[in-house]
Amino acid sequence: MSVLELSEEGDSLAIDIVVPCPTCSRALRISTRAQAVVETALELPLDDVDELYD
C-alpha cells in the first residue's frame, strides 16, 4: 500500500492510496475520507512488528 495524496476537503481529510488487486495484481487507486479523529496511545516505531510478520 502506498499513500498517493492527502488533502483537506471541507471538514474532512481526503486520502488516496494504491493497493495491489488481490486477483490480478494490477494497481488499484482507492479514494476515501476520514470521518472521525480518534486519539490513541500508540507509540512509534512499533518494536514488535517483526514478530507479527515472521
N, C-alpha and C positions, 0 to 999 in steps of 0.2 A: 504494500500500500504506500502511496506517495501523495502528499498534500500538494495540490496544484495552486490553489488560491484561497486566501482568507480575506473576506471583505465585509464591511458593515452595510447592511441593507435595512433601513428603518431602525426598529428597535432590536433587531436580531443580528447574529453573526452568520454569514453565508460561508459554506465550506465546500470546496470542490476537491475530490480525491480521485485517484486512479487505482483500480484493483484488477487483478487478472481474472478473466472469466473462468469459472470452475469447469466448464465443459469444453471450451475451445482454446483457452489460454490467450485470447486476444485481450487488449487493454480496454477496460470499461471505465468511463468517466461517470462519477456519481456526484450529484449536487444535493446538498442538504442544508438545513438551517438549524442553529441551536435555538431551542425554545426555552431553556431554563439554564441558570447558572447555579451550580451546587459546589459548595466548598468541601474540601476533603483534607485529611491529614496525610496525604501521600507524600513520601519523600523520594527524591530522585538523586542519584541514579538508583535503579532497582537492583540491589546486590544479588538477590536470589533468583533473578530471571534465568540465568544459565541452568539452574537446577530444574526449572519447569520444562525446558525445551531440549534437554539432553536425550 
